[in-house]
C-alpha cells in the first residue's frame, strides 16, 4: 500500500479514534445529547456485555503496511514491527456507535460489543491485557485499529471492553496496557 493510501485510511479512522464521550447518568442508560456527537452505546443488555469473553491470543501474521511510520495531527508514530513486551500507563477511552459496523484501519469491521482496541503503535493485529488500576478489573483485547490521536490517551477500547473495565459511563479512565505475546 502506498503512503498516500495509508494517509487517506488513517485520516478516515482518525475521527473513529478521537471522540470523547461525555458522562452518562448514574442509571447507565444513554440519552441523546449526552455523548460526543451521540456516540454512546446502542441499546444493549448489560448482562450480555458483562459476559462478553476476552479475546483469545493466538499467533497471527502481522500486517506489513501497518508497521510503517505515519503522521497524524503533526505527530509521527512509529509502530512496532514485531511482537514484544510492552507496558504503558495512561488514560484509555472507547469508541461507539458512530463506528459500529464500519471498517477499522486493519480493514476488519468494528464491533463495539467485541473485545477489541485501537492503539497508535502496537502491531496490527496483536493482543493486550488492559487493566483499570482504580478497581483492579482487567480484560484481554485484540488490537486491530489505530488511534487514539487526541488528548494524550493511550488506547481506545470497544464499548464492551470499557464497560467491563468500569469506565464506559465516564467515557475514559486510567489504564495499564500490557502486550501479550502468544507462545
C-alpha contacts under 8 A as a table, 3 or more apart, distances in Angstrom:
res1	aa1	res2	aa2	distance
1	X	5	X	6.48
1	X	6	X	6.77
1	X	65	X	6.43
2	X	5	X	5.50
2	X	6	X	6.38
3	X	6	X	4.93
3	X	7	X	6.09
4	X	7	X	5.13
4	X	8	X	6.34
5	X	8	X	5.10
5	X	9	X	6.20
6	X	9	X	5.07
6	X	10	X	6.06
7	X	10	X	5.08
7	X	11	X	5.99
7	X	70	X	7.50
7	X	71	X	7.96
8	X	11	X	5.09
8	X	12	X	6.18
9	X	12	X	5.15
9	X	13	X	6.34
9	X	105	X	6.51
10	X	13	X	5.13
10	X	14	X	5.79
10	X	72	X	7.66
10	X	105	X	6.77
10	X	146	X	7.64
11	X	14	X	4.99
11	X	15	X	7.40
11	X	72	X	7.60
12	X	15	X	6.62
12	X	16	X	7.54
13	X	16	X	4.82
13	X	17	X	6.51
13	X	104	X	6.94
13	X	105	X	6.40
13	X	146	X	7.49
13	X	147	X	7.91
14	X	17	X	5.48
14	X	18	X	6.23
14	X	72	X	7.84
14	X	146	X	7.95
14	X	147	X	6.75
14	X	148	X	7.49
14	X	149	X	6.97
15	X	18	X	5.06
15	X	19	X	6.63
16	X	19	X	6.79
16	X	95	X	6.84
16	X	98	X	7.66
16	X	99	X	6.19
17	X	94	X	7.86
17	X	95	X	6.47
17	X	118	X	7.18
17	X	146	X	7.34
17	X	147	X	5.01
17	X	148	X	4.67
17	X	149	X	6.80
17	X	156	X	6.39
18	X	95	X	7.97
18	X	147	X	7.27
18	X	148	X	5.55
18	X	149	X	6.04
18	X	150	X	5.77
19	X	36	X	6.46
19	X	39	X	7.91
19	X	95	X	6.68
20	X	35	X	7.71
20	X	36	X	6.00
20	X	93	X	7.01
20	X	94	X	7.58
20	X	95	X	7.76
20	X	171	X	6.26
20	X	172	X	7.57
21	X	34	X	7.66
21	X	35	X	4.55
21	X	36	X	4.78
21	X	39	X	6.68
21	X	40	X	6.78
21	X	94	X	7.88
21	X	95	X	7.91
21	X	170	X	7.50
21	X	171	X	4.84
21	X	172	X	7.88
22	X	34	X	5.86
22	X	35	X	4.75
22	X	36	X	6.12
22	X	169	X	7.95
22	X	170	X	6.55
22	X	171	X	5.91
23	X	34	X	6.79
23	X	35	X	7.16
23	X	169	X	5.65
23	X	170	X	4.62
23	X	171	X	6.28
24	X	27	X	7.92
24	X	28	X	6.21
24	X	29	X	7.13
24	X	30	X	6.33
24	X	31	X	7.66
24	X	34	X	6.31
24	X	35	X	7.61
24	X	169	X	5.28
24	X	170	X	6.70
25	X	28	X	5.69
25	X	29	X	6.75
25	X	30	X	7.52
25	X	169	X	7.71
26	X	29	X	7.88
28	X	169	X	6.49
30	X	34	X	7.28
30	X	40	X	6.54
30	X	41	X	7.02
31	X	34	X	5.83
31	X	35	X	7.98
32	X	35	X	7.27
32	X	38	X	6.02
33	X	36	X	7.37
33	X	37	X	7.21
33	X	38	X	5.61
34	X	38	X	6.78
34	X	40	X	7.81
35	X	38	X	4.75
35	X	39	X	5.48
35	X	40	X	5.43
36	X	39	X	5.65
36	X	40	X	7.64
38	X	98	X	7.88
39	X	95	X	7.31
39	X	96	X	5.40
39	X	97	X	5.39
39	X	98	X	5.48
40	X	96	X	5.76
40	X	97	X	6.25
41	X	44	X	7.36
41	X	96	X	5.72
41	X	97	X	5.77
41	X	159	X	7.06
42	X	96	X	7.96
42	X	97	X	6.17
44	X	48	X	7.81
44	X	49	X	7.46
45	X	48	X	5.35
45	X	49	X	6.41
46	X	49	X	5.13
46	X	50	X	6.05
47	X	50	X	5.03
47	X	51	X	6.31
48	X	51	X	5.15
48	X	52	X	6.43
49	X	52	X	5.12
49	X	113	X	6.88
49	X	160	X	5.81
49	X	163	X	7.53
49	X	164	X	7.53
50	X	160	X	7.61
50	X	163	X	7.49
50	X	164	X	5.91
52	X	113	X	7.51
52	X	114	X	6.96
52	X	115	X	7.50
52	X	160	X	7.10
53	X	115	X	7.39
54	X	115	X	5.94
54	X	139	X	6.00
54	X	140	X	5.03
54	X	141	X	6.35
55	X	115	X	5.69
55	X	116	X	7.52
55	X	127	X	7.76
55	X	140	X	5.44
55	X	141	X	5.10
55	X	142	X	5.90
56	X	140	X	7.44
57	X	126	X	7.86
57	X	127	X	5.96
57	X	142	X	7.53
57	X	180	X	7.29
57	X	181	X	7.78
57	X	182	X	5.91
58	X	182	X	5.50
58	X	183	X	7.87
59	X	182	X	5.83
59	X	183	X	7.53
60	X	125	X	7.12
60	X	126	X	7.79
61	X	125	X	7.69
62	X	66	X	8.00
62	X	82	X	7.77
62	X	123	X	6.67
62	X	124	X	5.74
62	X	125	X	5.90
62	X	126	X	7.83
63	X	66	X	5.40
63	X	67	X	7.09
63	X	106	X	7.84
63	X	123	X	7.76
63	X	124	X	5.87
63	X	125	X	7.09
64	X	67	X	5.50
64	X	68	X	7.62
65	X	68	X	5.99
66	X	79	X	7.23
66	X	106	X	7.71
66	X	123	X	7.13
66	X	124	X	6.33
67	X	78	X	7.50
67	X	79	X	5.13
67	X	80	X	6.22
67	X	81	X	5.31
67	X	123	X	6.79
67	X	124	X	7.93
68	X	78	X	6.83
68	X	79	X	6.46
69	X	76	X	6.72
69	X	77	X	5.50
69	X	78	X	4.51
69	X	79	X	6.18
70	X	76	X	5.52
70	X	77	X	5.43
70	X	78	X	6.87
71	X	74	X	6.05
71	X	75	X	5.28
71	X	76	X	4.09
71	X	77	X	6.07
72	X	75	X	5.37
72	X	76	X	6.45
72	X	77	X	7.85
72	X	149	X	7.24
73	X	149	X	7.68
77	X	120	X	6.76
77	X	121	X	6.62
78	X	121	X	6.11
79	X	120	X	6.93
79	X	121	X	3.86
79	X	122	X	5.94
79	X	123	X	6.39
80	X	83	X	7.35
80	X	121	X	5.74
80	X	122	X	5.57
80	X	123	X	5.44
81	X	123	X	6.43
82	X	123	X	6.66
83	X	123	X	6.76
83	X	126	X	7.45
83	X	181	X	6.14
84	X	179	X	7.24
84	X	181	X	6.53
85	X	178	X	7.46
85	X	179	X	5.86
85	X	180	X	7.29
85	X	181	X	7.30
86	X	177	X	7.78
86	X	178	X	5.54
86	X	179	X	5.15
87	X	176	X	7.13
87	X	177	X	5.54
87	X	178	X	4.47
87	X	179	X	6.62
88	X	154	X	7.60
88	X	176	X	5.75
88	X	177	X	5.12
88	X	178	X	6.62
89	X	154	X	7.49
89	X	174	X	7.51
89	X	175	X	5.81
89	X	176	X	4.46
89	X	177	X	6.25
90	X	153	X	6.50
90	X	154	X	5.79
90	X	174	X	5.64
90	X	175	X	5.61
90	X	176	X	6.64
91	X	152	X	7.42
91	X	153	X	4.88
91	X	154	X	5.81
91	X	155	X	7.27
91	X	172	X	6.57
91	X	173	X	5.38
91	X	174	X	4.51
91	X	175	X	5.72
92	X	153	X	5.57
92	X	154	X	5.70
92	X	155	X	4.87
92	X	156	X	5.76
92	X	157	X	7.20
92	X	172	X	5.42
92	X	173	X	5.48
92	X	174	X	6.08
92	X	175	X	5.85
93	X	153	X	7.03
93	X	155	X	6.42
93	X	156	X	4.78
93	X	157	X	6.12
93	X	162	X	7.34
93	X	168	X	8.00
93	X	171	X	5.78
93	X	172	X	4.18
93	X	173	X	6.62
94	X	155	X	7.98
94	X	156	X	4.67
94	X	157	X	4.42
94	X	158	X	5.50
94	X	159	X	5.80
94	X	162	X	6.28
94	X	168	X	7.23
94	X	171	X	6.52
94	X	172	X	6.93
95	X	98	X	7.81
95	X	99	X	7.22
95	X	112	X	7.45
95	X	156	X	6.55
95	X	157	X	6.57
95	X	158	X	5.93
95	X	159	X	6.36
96	X	99	X	5.97
96	X	100	X	6.22
96	X	112	X	5.92
96	X	158	X	6.95
96	X	159	X	6.02
97	X	100	X	4.73
97	X	112	X	7.13
99	X	102	X	5.32
99	X	103	X	7.92
99	X	110	X	6.66
100	X	109	X	7.77
100	X	110	X	5.37
100	X	111	X	5.36
100	X	112	X	5.75
101	X	109	X	5.52
101	X	110	X	5.25
101	X	111	X	5.97
102	X	109	X	5.30
102	X	110	X	5.56
103	X	106	X	7.57
103	X	107	X	5.20
103	X	108	X	5.28
103	X	109	X	4.33
103	X	110	X	5.82
104	X	107	X	5.13
104	X	108	X	5.37
104	X	109	X	5.91
104	X	110	X	5.83
104	X	144	X	6.92
104	X	145	X	5.32
104	X	146	X	7.79
105	X	108	X	7.45
105	X	144	X	7.24
105	X	145	X	5.00
105	X	146	X	6.06
106	X	124	X	6.93
106	X	125	X	7.80
106	X	144	X	5.77
106	X	145	X	5.81
108	X	144	X	7.41
111	X	114	X	5.55
111	X	116	X	7.96
111	X	158	X	7.35
112	X	115	X	7.86
112	X	116	X	7.91
112	X	158	X	4.78
112	X	159	X	5.07
112	X	160	X	6.24
113	X	158	X	6.67
113	X	159	X	6.16
113	X	160	X	4.86
113	X	161	X	7.92
114	X	158	X	6.69
114	X	159	X	7.99
114	X	160	X	6.11
114	X	161	X	7.48
115	X	140	X	7.08
115	X	141	X	4.86
115	X	142	X	6.42
115	X	157	X	7.77
115	X	158	X	6.24
115	X	160	X	6.34
115	X	161	X	5.52
116	X	141	X	4.75
116	X	142	X	4.63
116	X	143	X	5.64
116	X	144	X	6.71
116	X	157	X	6.17
116	X	158	X	5.50
116	X	161	X	7.23
117	X	141	X	6.19
117	X	142	X	6.13
117	X	143	X	4.67
117	X	144	X	6.26
117	X	145	X	6.38
117	X	155	X	6.89
117	X	156	X	5.56
117	X	157	X	4.31
117	X	158	X	5.82
118	X	143	X	5.63
118	X	144	X	6.15
118	X	145	X	4.22
118	X	146	X	4.76
118	X	147	X	5.13
118	X	148	X	6.66
118	X	155	X	5.84
118	X	156	X	5.01
118	X	157	X	6.36
119	X	122	X	5.92
119	X	143	X	6.75
119	X	145	X	6.44
119	X	146	X	5.00
119	X	147	X	4.90
119	X	148	X	6.32
119	X	154	X	6.81
119	X	155	X	5.06
119	X	156	X	6.65
120	X	146	X	4.96
120	X	147	X	4.73
120	X	148	X	6.40
120	X	149	X	7.41
120	X	154	X	7.74
120	X	155	X	7.66
121	X	146	X	7.55
122	X	126	X	6.96
122	X	143	X	7.42
123	X	126	X	5.61
123	X	143	X	7.67
124	X	143	X	6.24
124	X	144	X	5.42
124	X	145	X	7.09
125	X	142	X	6.78
125	X	143	X	5.45
125	X	144	X	5.05
126	X	142	X	5.76
126	X	143	X	5.14
126	X	144	X	7.13
126	X	179	X	7.70
126	X	180	X	7.54
126	X	181	X	7.93
127	X	140	X	6.93
127	X	141	X	5.66
127	X	142	X	4.51
127	X	143	X	5.63
127	X	179	X	5.99
127	X	180	X	5.31
127	X	181	X	7.27
128	X	140	X	5.64
128	X	141	X	5.51
128	X	142	X	6.60
128	X	143	X	7.11
128	X	177	X	6.42
128	X	178	X	5.35
128	X	179	X	4.22
128	X	180	X	5.10
129	X	138	X	6.73
129	X	139	X	5.65
129	X	140	X	4.43
129	X	141	X	6.45
129	X	176	X	7.99
129	X	177	X	5.88
129	X	178	X	5.20
129	X	179	X	6.31
129	X	180	X	6.78
130	X	138	X	5.56
130	X	139	X	5.44
130	X	140	X	6.28
130	X	141	X	7.44
130	X	175	X	6.39
130	X	176	X	5.56
130	X	177	X	4.63
130	X	178	X	6.44
131	X	136	X	6.47
131	X	137	X	5.71
131	X	138	X	4.15
131	X	139	X	6.52
131	X	165	X	7.14
131	X	175	X	5.41
131	X	176	X	5.10
131	X	177	X	6.66
132	X	135	X	5.85
132	X	136	X	5.49
132	X	137	X	5.44
132	X	138	X	6.30
132	X	165	X	5.95
132	X	166	X	7.78
132	X	173	X	7.44
132	X	174	X	6.02
132	X	175	X	4.71
132	X	176	X	6.56
133	X	136	X	5.10
133	X	137	X	7.38
133	X	174	X	6.72
133	X	175	X	6.19
133	X	176	X	6.99
134	X	174	X	7.24
135	X	166	X	7.91
137	X	164	X	7.50
137	X	165	X	5.40
137	X	166	X	7.67
138	X	164	X	7.91
138	X	165	X	6.27
139	X	161	X	6.67
139	X	164	X	7.38
139	X	165	X	7.10
141	X	161	X	7.47
147	X	155	X	6.84
147	X	156	X	6.64
148	X	153	X	6.20
148	X	154	X	6.63
148	X	155	X	5.90
148	X	156	X	5.76
149	X	152	X	7.14
149	X	153	X	7.20
150	X	153	X	6.48
153	X	156	X	7.69
155	X	177	X	7.98
157	X	160	X	7.89
157	X	161	X	5.88
157	X	162	X	5.95
158	X	161	X	5.34
158	X	162	X	6.36
159	X	162	X	5.19
159	X	163	X	5.93
159	X	168	X	6.61
160	X	163	X	5.06
160	X	164	X	6.15
161	X	164	X	5.19
161	X	165	X	6.24
162	X	165	X	5.03
162	X	166	X	6.20
162	X	167	X	5.57
162	X	168	X	4.93
163	X	166	X	5.07
163	X	167	X	5.95
163	X	168	X	4.65
163	X	169	X	7.57
164	X	167	X	7.88
165	X	168	X	7.73
166	X	169	X	7.64
167	X	170	X	5.28
167	X	171	X	6.15
167	X	172	X	5.86
167	X	173	X	5.72
168	X	171	X	5.09
168	X	172	X	6.85
170	X	173	X	7.29
